[in-house]
C-alpha cells in the first residue's frame, strides 16, 4: 500500500524538539500524572493500584469504566457503541480500513488532518476534495457538497472542530450534511478530537454520532484532555459498524495499555475539572492571539470558534516552509507551514501552550516580520 508522506507529522517530528516557543503544539498544555491524580483526590490509592497491576493485555476492548466514560461524552449510545483505539490517529485509520474499498468514492474537506484524504486514496478510493476557504469562514459549502455526492459516495469525512482553522459547524450545518449522506446511504466520519473546547457556550457541541445512524465520531484523550502520552482514542459508531471495525482492530491493536486505560478512565471521571482548566487557558491564549493579529497589518485570519489552532494568512513574499524554517532558526518560534497542510501562503499557529510561551513566541514572530519588511519582502 503506497501512501503520501504525512506533511504535518513529518514537520513536527523533524523540528518540534528544537523549539524555544512551541506554537505548533495542538494539545492543551499536558498534564503530569500527579496533576491528574490530584484532580481525582486519591493519588496514593491510585498509585498503589498501578503498582499492583499485572501487565497483561487487560480488557481487550477496553475496560467498562473507560468505555462508559467515553459513552458519557455523547447524548445517546452506550459501551456497545465504543471502540477503544490507539489514539485518535488509530481511530481514524480503523474506520477507513474497515469501511473503504477500492472503487469507492470518499469526500473530504480540506484543510483537515491529512488522514482523511490520504488514507482512503491509498486504499484505492476516489477522493473528492471539498475546499474550505477563508472567505467562507472555513466552513463547508453545503451546495457544493450536495453536487459532489452521488450513489458511489461511501463516506464523507469532516473535522469538527476543524484542525487547522478552528472553525466549528453548528447543529444546523451538521444536519444539512446528514441529509446529503442519507440521500446516498453514505457514512459520515467526523473527526471530533477537539470537541469539548468550544470557545463560547457549552464546551461540547453536537456530535455526528447523535445526529445520524451512520454517523461515526472519533476522539481522543490528547487535545481536549491534555493526555496525549496515554495514546488512548476512540470511535463512537452504530453497533453494526462497530462489529466491522473490531474485525480490523483485532489485526492491528489487540488492546491498548492497561495503565493508559486506567488513567484515561480517571480523567473522564474528573473531566469537568480538566475542562475548566483547559478552557480557561485556551480562552486566555485565544485573546492573546487575537490581539496579536490586530497589531499585524499583513496578517489575516478567521477567528477560531473552537479548538487550539488557527490558520494565519500572511502577505510576505516567501514560501511558507521557508518562512517557518527561518522563524525557528532565527527566533526559536515553531509554527507549521501551510505547505504541510496543502495551504500555501498560510501558517498554522497553535495556542495551546502556556500563555507566557504563546505571548513571547508571537512577539518573536512580529520581530521577524519587521525584518522582512525592511528587506522589502
N, C-alpha and C positions, 0 to 999 in steps of 0.2 A: 504494500500500500504506500503510494507516494503522497506526500503532503507538503504544503508550503511551510517554510520556516515561520515560526511564531514571532512576529515582529516585536511586539511589546515585551514578551518574555525574554527574547534574546537581548534586547536593550537593557532590561532590568538586570539580568544575570551578569552582563558584561561590566556595567558601570555603577550599579546602586551602592555597592560597598565602598566606593571611593568618595561618596558624597559627604560634604560638611553640612549641607542644608538639604535634606531629602524632601523634595516636593514632587517626587514620583510615587511616594507611598500612597496606597489606596485603603489600607486598613486603619481604622481609628486606633490611635496610639495603643500598642499592645499591652495587655495586662500581664503581670507576673502571676505565678501560681499563688504566691502569698496574697496578692491583691484580690484574686478571685475567691480564695477561701475566706478571706476577711469579709467579703460581701455575704458569704453564707453564714459566718459566725461560728463555725465548728471546725476550724483548721486542724487542730490536733487530732480530732477523731478521724477526719478525712485522710490525713497523712498516715495514720495507723492502718486504715483500711487499705491504702495503697501499699504500705509495707508488707501487709499480709496477703496481697493479691497474688495468686498463682497466674503466671503469664502464659496461659493457654490462649487459644483462639477466642475464647469467650463466646458470647451470644453472637452467632454467625450473622443474623440480620440486624444486629444492634440490640441493646438492652431495651426492655419495655419502657424504662424510665426515660431514656433518651428519645425513643420514638414518640412517647406520649408528650414530651416537651416540644418536639418538632410539630406534632399534630396540633398542639395548643396555639401555634402561631397562625392558624387558619380558622375560618369560620365554620367549616364543615370537615368531615373526614375523621379518621382515627388511625391507629397504628398500622392497620392493614393497608393504608394508602401511602405509607412512608417506606422509602428505600434509603438506607444509610450508605454513603459513598465516601470515597477518598477525596474530600474537599469538594468545593463547587465545581472545580475543573473535572474531577472524576464523575460527578453527577451529570454534567452536560455530555460528556463523552459516552456514558452509558445510554443516555436517551437516544443519541444519534445512532449508536451501534445497534440498538435494539429495533429501531423503527425505520431507518432509512436504508433503501436498497438501490442498486444500480438502476437507472432509468426513472427513478422518482424525481419530482421537482420539489425544491425547497426554496422558500422566500426568506431572506434575511435582511434586516435593516443594516445600515452602515452609516456612521461608525458604530461599532459594537465590539464585544470581545471576539477575537478572531476565530475562536472555536466554531462560532455559529455559521460561518460560511466555508471555512477551510475543511472542517471535518466532513460535512456532507459531500463536498466536492471530491474529497479523497475516497469516499465510498461509492463514487460513480453516479451521484445525483447531479442533475442540472440545477445550479444555484442562480436564482434571480435576486438582484440587489435592489432594495428599496432605500434610496438615499435619504438621509436626514440632513436638513440644511439649517444653517443659522437663521436664514430668512423666515423659516417656518418654526423657529424655536426648537429645532432638533426633535420635532415630533413627527410621527409617520403621517404621510399624505394618504388619508383613507381612500380617496378616489383613485389614486394611483395603485394602491394595494388591490382594490377591487378589480381593476383592469388586469393586473398581473396574475391573479389567482384563477385557476381553472380546475378541471376534473383530475388533472395529474398532480395537483399540489398536495404532496403528502404532509408537509409540515411548514408552518410559519414560525420563524424564530424572532423573538423580540427580547429586549433587555430593559427591564423596568423596575427601578430607576435605571437610567442609561449610564453606562460607562463608555465613553469618557465625558459626556456632556453634562450630566446631572439633570437632564430633562426627565419629566415624570408624566406618564399617561394617567389621566383620571379614569374613573369607572365608566363614564360615558364613552370615552375613546376605546377602552378595552372591549366594551360591549359591541361596538361597531366592528372591531376586528373579529370578535366571536361570530357575528352574523356572517361575515365573509367566509370564515372557516367552516361554519355549519353548512353553508351552501355547497361546499365541495367535500364535506366529510373529512376535513383536514385536522391534524393535530395542531395545537399551538404550544410551543415551548417558550416559556417566559423565564429568562434568567433573572432571578429576583434576589441576587446576593446582597444588594444594597437596600432591600425592603426592610423598613424599620428605622430609616434615617431621613424621613420627610422633614423638611425644614419648617413647615407650618402645619398646624392641625395635628391630627393623630400621627403617631410615629410610623405606624404601619398602614400603608394604603391597601386597596383591594388586590387580591391575588387572582391570577387567571385560573387557578385550580378551583376557586369558589364560584367562578362565573361560567364554566363550560365543562361538560363531561369529558371532553378530550383535551382539556387544558392541563398542562404539566408545568409545575413550578419547581425551580431548583434554587437552593440556598446553601448557606454555609455558616460556620462559626467565625469566619475570617474577618469580614469587613465590619459588620454591624456589632459583633460581639467581641472584637479585639483579640481573637484567639486563633490566629492563622496557624500557629505552631501545633495545634491539635490535629489538623488535617481531617476535619470532620465536615462533610457536606451531606446534602440530602436531596431526594426527589419526592415530590408530592404529586400523586397521579391516581387515576382510576384503577380499580383492582385488576382489571384485565391488562392494562398497560404495565402495572407493577409486575405481574407474572412474566410478561415478555422481557422486561428489564432484568429481573432476577436471574433469568437464564444466562444472560450475558455477565451479570455480576459474578456468578459462580466461576467464570473463566478468568476474571481479572482482579477480583477483590478478595474473595472468601469472606474475611471480616476485617473491620478496622481495629486499631489497637485498643486493648481493654482500658488502659489508663486514659487514652484520649476520649473514649466513650464515657468513662466515669466523670471526667472533668467537664465535658460538654453537657452532661446531664445536670451537673451542679449549676453551670452557667445559665441554662434555660430555667432552672428553678429560681434563680435570682435575676432574671432578665430585666426586670423593672429597674433595679439598681444600676445595672450595667448601661442600660439605655439612657437613664438620667445623666450619668457621667458622660456618655459618648455624644449625646445630642447637644449637651451644653458646650462641649469642646468644639464640635463641628459648627454650631451656630456662631460661636465667637470667631472661629477661623474664617467662616464664610464672609463675615463683616470685614475682616482684615483684607481678604481678597477683593471684595467689592470696592473698598476704599482705594486699594492699590490700582485697580482697573480705572477708576475715575481720574487718578493722577497721571495715567499713561495715555497720551494723546494718540499713540499709534497702536493701541490695543483695543480689540472688540471681543465681547463675549455675550453669551446668553446666561444670565444669572441662574445658577443651578437651583433647582427646586428640591433636590434630594441627593443623598449620597455624599461622596467625598472628593469628587473630581470635577474639573471644569475644562472645557476646550477653548483655548485662547487663540484668537486670530490676530496675527501681527502684521504690520506693514513695514517690514525691513527687507532689503534686497539680499536675502541669504536663505539658503535651504534650511529646512527645519532640523535635519540631522547635524548640519554644520553648526547651526545656532546652539542646539542643545549640547553638542560636544564642547563648543567654546565656553559656554556658560559653566560647565562642570570644571573645565581646565582652568579658567581664569578666575572664577568666583567660588567654586565649590558648591554651587546651586545645581541640584539634579532635577531635571524635568524629562518628560517623554516627548520626543519629536513626533509631529503629526505624521511624518513618513511611516513610522512604525504602525500607525493606525490607518494607513492609506488616506491620510488627510493632510496633504502638503500645505504649508502656509499656516499651520497651527502648532501649538504646544499643548500637551496635557499637563495641567497642574493639579497635584493632589494636595489638599489642605487638611489632611487627617493627622498630621504630626502635632506635637505640642505647639502652642501658639507662638512661643519665642522663636522656634525654628522656622515656622511659616513666615512670620514678620521679617526676620532677618534675611531669610532666603529671598523673599520678594524684593527687599531693599537692595540686595546684591544684584538681582536681575535688572533693576532700574539703573543701577550704576553702570552696568554693561551696556544697556540701551543708550545711555548718554555717550558712551564711547563710539558706538555705531553711528550715532547722529553726527558726531564730529568728523567721522570718516566719510560722511555723505552716503551711508548705506541705508 
